[in-house]
Amino acid sequence: MKKIMLLILTVLLTFTVSACGDGENTSNKNIASNQVNDGVNYKVNKETYNEGSISISYPQISELVDSSKESTVNQILKEEAIKGVNYFNGKENVKVMQINYVIMLKHNDIISVKYTGVGMAKNSSEPINMIYSTNVNIKNGTKIRLKNILSIDKNFLEIFRESSYKSLNPNKDYDWDDRNREAIESTPDGSLIEKLTNSDILDDIESKNPDHVFCYLKNNTITIAIKTEHDLGDVAEFEILTENIPKKMRINNDIWNIIESD
């Protein structure tokens, strides 16, 4: 764990030296990201929110035929990305924070974005690993949360507890896998259902989504990230194959048709 903490601190210190220090919000536009013609009817550009020692990169779409929808989607993507500062109860409490993104699902009707990085509160001596996400329904300009995709009940918990653990730690000497699984398995059903139902909320996160539960979508998979102990990596991810989720649990067939499309 000490090696990982030193690596994180090195990244943070390097960023702190190079970060914008004028306290203003800036946007780095026209940085190419996913500009390959991949069959969707829009392009994605990378922009970055910089303020002091905070840097959050996020996607913005362009060339969508419906400019109103484009504006709505971009507003959601930008606002949700910057809300990552709520991990620390607002930007005024952030000592340093660096976040980047990966687009996990890019479809004409849905975009799913995973944010990863590190951050440190002003009153803390150690940084934390961070993962959060934003899923947007481009057709109607709304966020997609886990509870909008499937029924979160005891039947789903069985599937969730049997899902594949995705380790943040490449060092197999650590037992993060077993210990994070044990934490999920030992959580009472009612408590775990509540955690998953409250997922994908960044507003007032410590009261509304204190376990920092987020989901992101890929072809044929749904991945759920959940807060864990600091010495277990801060966050654990569990990947569920959609083929393991029966149709009776599913909500919104249009979304499922997209997730399971080739």
GUPA-893265 format. One record per residue (C-alpha): residue in three letters; residue number from 1; x, y, z. Coordinates in pm, 1 decimal. Example, Ala and Ser with C-alpha at 12.3 -4.5 7.8 and 13.67 -1.06 7.14 Angstrom:
REM GUPA-893265
ALA; 1; 1230.0; -450.0; 780.0
SER; 2; 1367.0; -106.0; 714.0
***
This chain:
REM GUPA-893265
MET; 1; 0.0; 0.0; 0.0
LYS; 2; 290.7; 233.6; 78.6
LYS; 3; 421.8; 201.6; -279.7
ILE; 4; 80.3; 290.3; -418.3
MET; 5; 45.5; 588.9; -185.2
LEU; 6; 388.4; 715.4; -288.8
LEU; 7; 289.9; 683.9; -654.7
ILE; 8; -34.2; 873.9; -597.8
LEU; 9; 146.4; 1145.2; -402.6
THR; 10; 404.5; 1180.5; -680.5
VAL; 11; 128.5; 1232.5; -935.2
LEU; 12; -42.4; 1485.2; -711.7
LEU; 13; 274.2; 1679.4; -640.1
THR; 14; 365.4; 1689.0; -1007.9
PHE; 15; 18.7; 1814.1; -1092.0
THR; 16; 23.5; 2074.5; -814.0
VAL; 17; 340.5; 2230.4; -953.6
SER; 18; 202.8; 2247.0; -1306.6
ALA; 19; -160.2; 2333.5; -1225.9
CYS; 20; -318.9; 2668.1; -1300.7
GLY; 21; -283.1; 2885.3; -995.0
ASP; 22; -484.8; 3194.1; -1082.3
GLY; 23; -810.0; 3061.3; -934.9
GLU; 24; -1003.4; 3111.6; -1259.4
ASN; 25; -1217.1; 2864.1; -1447.4
THR; 26; -1062.8; 2784.0; -1783.3
SER; 27; -1159.9; 2550.5; -2062.6
ASN; 28; -919.4; 2379.5; -2299.1
LYS; 29; -1127.9; 2346.6; -2612.0
ASN; 30; -1071.9; 2158.6; -2935.3
ILE; 31; -857.1; 1887.2; -2782.2
ALA; 32; -931.4; 1584.6; -2997.2
SER; 33; -1088.3; 1285.5; -2825.0
ASN; 34; -1264.2; 997.2; -2996.0
GLN; 35; -1279.1; 1185.0; -3325.4
VAL; 36; -1268.9; 862.7; -3526.6
ASN; 37; -1572.9; 800.6; -3743.6
ASP; 38; -1726.4; 521.5; -3537.3
GLY; 39; -2077.3; 528.9; -3676.7
VAL; 40; -2234.3; 775.5; -3433.8
ASN; 41; -2391.8; 1103.1; -3541.8
TYR; 42; -2178.7; 1328.1; -3320.7
LYS; 43; -1816.9; 1390.5; -3229.0
VAL; 44; -1665.2; 1413.5; -2883.1
ASN; 45; -1422.3; 1684.0; -2775.1
LYS; 46; -1222.4; 1696.9; -2453.9
GLU; 47; -1251.5; 2002.7; -2233.5
THR; 48; -1097.1; 2069.8; -1894.3
TYR; 49; -1216.1; 2260.6; -1591.0
ASN; 50; -921.3; 2419.5; -1410.3
GLU; 51; -939.6; 2611.1; -1087.2
GLY; 52; -636.3; 2636.9; -863.5
SER; 53; -514.6; 2283.3; -798.9
ILE; 54; -834.3; 2127.2; -938.4
SER; 55; -832.3; 1982.1; -1289.2
ILE; 56; -1130.1; 1787.1; -1423.4
SER; 57; -1142.7; 1676.2; -1785.5
TYR; 58; -1480.6; 1596.8; -1934.2
PRO; 59; -1635.1; 1528.4; -2277.9
GLN; 60; -1849.2; 1760.8; -2487.0
ILE; 61; -2033.4; 1647.9; -2798.2
SER; 62; -2055.2; 1841.4; -3124.0
GLU; 63; -2217.5; 1816.8; -3468.2
LEU; 64; -2540.9; 1671.5; -3333.5
VAL; 65; -2823.6; 1760.9; -3573.0
ASP; 66; -3047.4; 1880.0; -3289.6
SER; 67; -2855.0; 2171.5; -3136.3
SER; 68; -3096.1; 2194.5; -2842.9
LYS; 69; -3032.4; 1832.9; -2744.9
GLU; 70; -2659.3; 1887.1; -2790.7
SER; 71; -2667.3; 2182.0; -2551.8
THR; 72; -2865.7; 1987.1; -2292.3
VAL; 73; -2635.0; 1685.2; -2307.0
ASN; 74; -2323.8; 1903.6; -2283.8
GLN; 75; -2462.3; 2087.2; -1983.6
ILE; 76; -2526.3; 1757.2; -1803.8
LEU; 77; -2180.4; 1622.5; -1888.6
LYS; 78; -2002.0; 1937.0; -1772.7
GLU; 79; -2201.1; 1992.4; -1454.8
GLU; 80; -2183.1; 1629.6; -1343.9
ALA; 81; -1808.1; 1610.9; -1406.8
ILE; 82; -1736.4; 1919.8; -1198.4
LYS; 83; -1960.3; 1791.0; -919.2
GLY; 84; -1679.2; 1549.8; -841.5
VAL; 85; -1558.5; 1818.1; -597.5
ASN; 86; -1854.6; 1716.1; -380.8
TYR; 87; -1644.7; 1418.5; -268.4
PHE; 88; -1484.4; 1682.5; -44.6
ASN; 89; -1800.8; 1887.1; 25.3
GLY; 90; -1715.7; 2153.4; -230.3
LYS; 91; -1415.8; 2290.7; -416.4
GLU; 92; -1319.8; 2514.6; -124.0
ASN; 93; -1223.6; 2199.7; 69.4
VAL; 94; -1010.1; 2046.6; -206.6
LYS; 95; -635.4; 2053.2; -158.8
VAL; 96; -564.7; 1896.3; -496.1
MET; 97; -773.5; 1695.9; -744.0
GLN; 98; -697.1; 1553.7; -1088.6
ILE; 99; -967.1; 1372.7; -1287.4
ASN; 100; -972.1; 1234.5; -1640.3
TYR; 101; -1236.1; 1037.5; -1827.0
VAL; 102; -1291.7; 742.8; -2057.7
ILE; 103; -1600.2; 700.9; -2273.6
MET; 104; -1725.5; 350.3; -2201.7
LEU; 105; -2026.8; 351.0; -2435.0
LYS; 106; -2073.2; 582.0; -2731.2
HIS; 107; -2403.1; 539.9; -2913.3
ASN; 108; -2635.6; 773.3; -3102.1
ASP; 109; -2880.6; 757.9; -2811.0
ILE; 110; -2655.1; 702.6; -2506.7
ILE; 111; -2316.0; 816.8; -2386.3
SER; 112; -2160.2; 658.5; -2077.1
VAL; 113; -1858.7; 827.8; -1919.9
LYS; 114; -1628.3; 696.0; -1646.3
TYR; 115; -1423.0; 945.4; -1446.6
THR; 116; -1110.3; 834.3; -1262.1
GLY; 117; -839.1; 1012.9; -1072.2
VAL; 118; -712.7; 1115.3; -732.2
GLY; 119; -797.9; 1390.0; -487.6
MET; 120; -709.8; 1515.1; -144.8
ALA; 121; -905.4; 1719.8; 105.8
LYS; 122; -740.6; 2019.2; 272.4
ASN; 123; -776.7; 1858.6; 613.8
SER; 124; -632.1; 1524.9; 498.2
SER; 125; -276.8; 1394.1; 484.1
GLU; 126; -349.3; 1127.1; 223.6
PRO; 127; -508.4; 1130.0; -124.3
ILE; 128; -788.8; 898.4; -227.7
ASN; 129; -864.4; 714.6; -550.1
MET; 130; -1184.0; 835.4; -713.8
ILE; 131; -1425.6; 679.6; -961.9
TYR; 132; -1757.3; 828.5; -1064.4
SER; 133; -1964.1; 827.1; -1381.7
THR; 134; -2229.5; 995.3; -1592.1
ASN; 135; -2469.4; 813.3; -1823.1
VAL; 136; -2681.8; 1031.6; -2047.9
ASN; 137; -2984.0; 949.1; -2260.0
ILE; 138; -2916.5; 1169.7; -2562.9
LYS; 139; -3268.0; 1121.7; -2702.4
ASN; 140; -3442.7; 1288.6; -2410.2
GLY; 141; -3153.0; 1473.3; -2245.3
THR; 142; -3166.4; 1299.8; -1905.0
LYS; 143; -2928.4; 1116.2; -1675.7
ILE; 144; -2950.6; 739.5; -1656.1
ARG; 145; -2911.6; 590.2; -1309.3
LEU; 146; -2883.2; 225.7; -1211.7
LYS; 147; -3241.0; 224.7; -1083.2
ASN; 148; -3355.3; 342.2; -1430.2
ILE; 149; -3206.5; 27.5; -1585.0
LEU; 150; -3310.2; -257.1; -1357.8
SER; 151; -3508.5; -354.2; -1050.1
ILE; 152; -3281.4; -342.9; -746.3
ASP; 153; -3410.2; -617.2; -517.4
LYS; 154; -3286.9; -932.0; -344.0
ASN; 155; -3284.8; -1122.0; -672.4
PHE; 156; -3048.3; -866.7; -822.1
LEU; 157; -2825.6; -881.2; -513.2
GLU; 158; -2754.2; -1247.8; -589.0
ILE; 159; -2630.1; -1149.9; -934.9
PHE; 160; -2433.5; -853.3; -802.3
ARG; 161; -2256.2; -1060.8; -538.1
GLU; 162; -2151.7; -1311.6; -803.2
SER; 163; -2021.0; -1046.4; -1044.7
SER; 164; -1658.4; -1012.8; -1152.6
TYR; 165; -1437.2; -798.9; -929.5
LYS; 166; -1219.1; -550.7; -1120.8
SER; 167; -908.8; -476.9; -918.0
LEU; 168; -750.4; -131.3; -921.0
ASN; 169; -436.9; -297.5; -794.4
PRO; 170; -205.6; -476.6; -1040.7
ASN; 171; 1.2; -617.1; -752.8
LYS; 172; -143.5; -960.5; -685.8
ASP; 173; 34.0; -979.0; -350.7
TYR; 174; -251.5; -777.9; -202.2
ASP; 175; -576.0; -949.5; -108.0
TRP; 176; -806.1; -667.4; -220.2
ASP; 177; -1021.2; -903.6; -425.6
ASP; 178; -1120.6; -1133.8; -141.1
ARG; 179; -1158.7; -857.1; 116.1
ASN; 180; -1373.5; -636.3; -107.6
ARG; 181; -1591.8; -933.9; -195.5
GLU; 182; -1629.2; -1017.2; 173.1
ALA; 183; -1741.6; -659.0; 239.3
ILE; 184; -2016.6; -685.9; -22.6
GLU; 185; -2125.1; -1031.9; 88.0
SER; 186; -2141.9; -930.7; 454.3
THR; 187; -2352.7; -619.3; 389.2
PRO; 188; -2716.1; -688.0; 488.7
ASP; 189; -2958.1; -711.6; 196.1
GLY; 190; -3162.4; -408.3; 295.9
SER; 191; -2854.6; -190.1; 337.1
LEU; 192; -2705.1; -301.6; 4.8
ILE; 193; -3034.1; -242.2; -178.4
GLU; 194; -3041.5; 109.3; -36.0
LYS; 195; -2682.2; 177.4; -140.6
LEU; 196; -2747.8; 63.4; -499.5
THR; 197; -3080.0; 248.5; -521.4
ASN; 198; -2908.2; 572.4; -419.9
SER; 199; -2634.3; 530.4; -679.9
ASP; 200; -2524.1; 785.5; -938.5
ILE; 201; -2588.4; 1093.8; -724.6
LEU; 202; -2318.5; 1361.0; -693.1
ASP; 203; -2532.1; 1636.3; -538.3
ASP; 204; -2481.0; 1637.8; -161.5
ILE; 205; -2308.6; 1304.0; -204.3
GLU; 206; -2219.2; 1245.4; 160.3
SER; 207; -2585.2; 1239.9; 263.0
LYS; 208; -2754.9; 1110.8; -52.6
ASN; 209; -2492.6; 866.2; -183.2
PRO; 210; -2242.3; 825.5; 101.8
ASP; 211; -2106.5; 498.1; -34.3
HIS; 212; -2011.1; 667.6; -361.9
VAL; 213; -2193.1; 410.2; -576.2
PHE; 214; -2184.4; 470.2; -950.7
CYS; 215; -2251.0; 262.6; -1259.2
TYR; 216; -2127.8; 286.4; -1614.9
LEU; 217; -2232.0; 100.1; -1927.2
LYS; 218; -2043.4; -90.6; -2194.3
ASN; 219; -2153.5; -331.8; -2462.8
ASN; 220; -2298.0; -632.2; -2280.2
THR; 221; -2178.9; -522.1; -1934.8
ILE; 222; -2282.3; -299.3; -1645.6
THR; 223; -2009.0; -205.4; -1399.6
ILE; 224; -2082.3; -84.2; -1048.2
ALA; 225; -1823.7; 107.6; -845.5
ILE; 226; -1862.8; 134.9; -469.5
LYS; 227; -1664.1; 296.0; -189.9
THR; 228; -1440.7; 66.5; 11.0
GLU; 229; -1175.9; 99.0; 280.0
HIS; 230; -876.4; 321.9; 211.8
ASP; 231; -630.3; 35.0; 250.8
LEU; 232; -833.8; -162.6; -5.4
GLY; 233; -797.9; 103.1; -274.8
ASP; 234; -1083.7; 341.1; -176.2
VAL; 235; -1314.2; 206.5; -446.5
ALA; 236; -1409.4; -139.1; -574.5
GLU; 237; -1560.0; -219.1; -914.5
PHE; 238; -1783.3; -512.3; -1000.1
GLU; 239; -1866.9; -601.9; -1360.5
ILE; 240; -2192.3; -776.9; -1448.0
LEU; 241; -2254.7; -945.4; -1782.1
THR; 242; -2595.8; -841.8; -1911.2
GLU; 243; -2664.8; -1199.3; -2015.3
ASN; 244; -2683.0; -1281.6; -1644.2
ILE; 245; -2963.1; -1032.7; -1583.2
PRO; 246; -3304.9; -1186.1; -1663.9
LYS; 247; -3555.4; -984.0; -1861.9
LYS; 248; -3797.9; -965.7; -1570.5
MET; 249; -3545.0; -747.6; -1382.9
ARG; 250; -3491.5; -508.2; -1670.0
ILE; 251; -3636.8; -160.6; -1701.9
ASN; 252; -3649.1; 39.4; -2026.4
ASN; 253; -3603.9; -195.6; -2321.1
ASP; 254; -3462.7; 82.2; -2539.1
ILE; 255; -3161.0; 115.8; -2310.2
TRP; 256; -3109.7; -261.0; -2294.4
ASN; 257; -3124.9; -291.6; -2672.0
ILE; 258; -2841.1; -40.3; -2694.0
ILE; 259; -2627.3; -201.7; -2424.4
GLU; 260; -2662.4; -539.8; -2589.8
SER; 261; -2617.4; -420.7; -2947.5
ASP; 262; -2300.5; -519.9; -3133.4
***
